[in-house]
Amino acid sequence: MPDQPTAPTAWPQVPRWLTLSQSLKKARDPVGNLNKVLAAYGDTVNLYLGGVKPSVVTRDPALMQHILQKNHRRYHKSDLTHGLLRYLGKGLLTNEGADWLRQRRLIQPGFHRQKLTGLTRLMRAAADEWVAELAAQNAGQNGSVELDAHAAMTRVAFRIVAQSVFGDALSDAELTQLSDWLTAIQWFYVTTIRQPYLRPLHWLRGSYGQHDALARQLRELVRQGIARHRAAAAALPPGAAPPDDLLQMLLDARYEDTGEPMAEDQLVDELNILLVAGHETSANALTWAFYLLARHPEVQEKLVAEVERELPGGQPPEFPDLPRVPYALHVVQEAMRLYPPAWIIDRVATEDDEFQGQFIAKGSVFSLYVYGLHHHAGLWPDAEVFRPERFAVEAQPPLPTYGYLPFGGGPRLCVGSHFALTELQLVLIQTLRRYRVLPTAATPPGLNPLITLRPNGELRLRFERRA
Ligand code: HEM
């Protein structure tokens, strides 16, 4: 049957039968699938995601800039992001419009440089804890241990974000519980998106109700964390400095217009979102960075040499030290180019719009294909090569405009981008100065692009103690 001209925009239409047949055949490789389609039809196409959902998929930097920055007022997140509201509530990531802006203004100062200086110590402690775990695991094993780097980095990243948020208001067991509930909710949510045809089955089995119940338990635990934090701050002796964590900042913050603090329900929503947004993304970035370093020992040694030169004798890095070891940053940046944790960004047009003479109807759904943008051969010389040096300040050619968007762009740029870059560098530095990372027979892994770009299954790497 000929395809109906259903596209609300004039970009090429990929026939529905093609995406449907490809999605059935290649459901395991959506990234490889999208790359092939874009190579055949152009940088921006209309297609049916998974053969079902009409969407404009683009890797055109100018169109991404149009949507995220220049004309951002005409675009909101799509149902993909808003679906999280049910479980996590209305925090920065899921909120829109004037309400979002008010919250963003209140929260953003918590991520300024000065705040990060305090949080750096906490991040470094979490990194050191992971290195100590490595040492404990490889005792008696010739100084070398093989493990699933993704599972390990998920624990490290969660510890960093949860402790940065709550300080020590929640115990280790409670943090693990929080992480388990969040993981269960995210997995379930992703399944309902990835396999929409299973929704009736989930409904019949009561899975929606079960995950609603988990979300309620999650909120209850977050509330307990807030209550304990408040009580601990109230019990401080006069003149003692309050804790330096993100929750304290949110408790102290006041809206510009009313001078009021954030309502408790809103605070719970924001904390839920910070935990989710700041956890899996960082874990994936770290995992892929270690994977690339394992395959590029020369990059690893260059990084360690720079660290030893600038921070001799194992000197612990503080926030102001990081600019002296720029190569660690470039490694992180290049890892996120090749493996962007937020591999796709969703938007929907809230009114009619136009881009370079193309009409865009209200309701058009966009998938900004960040993975495709970062691998675009027309934007990146040797696009598939891991070369951190391309991020050096003096590098030629300069980075392509709107060609690198690991943290998104425009007003909704990731609020935790500096937080994330700091933690990623610290974990790499603290690990690599004590351990060499090596590939194993089990690597390389495939890609598992869910909400974030994860490895498909375990990503096993070997960590070998340096002399
Ligand atoms: C490598 C790590 C990270 C990556 C790759 C990443 C990526 C992103 C991206 C692409 C967006 C924009 C989404 C969109 O426009 O639809 C975003 C938003 C956001 N991120 Fe991150 N993120 C990371 C770490 C963090 C951390 C550590 C936190 C908090 C502690 C965080 C909190 C948020 C929040 C709250 C938003 C929503 C901001 C808003 O809409 O105002 N992220 N992130």
Residues whose N, C-alpha, C, O or C-beta is under 5 A from the ligand:
A	BS01	HEM	L92 L93 R104 L274 A277 G278 T281 S282 A285 P341 A342 I345 D346 L405 P406 F407 G408 P411 R412 L413 C414 V415 G416 F419 A420
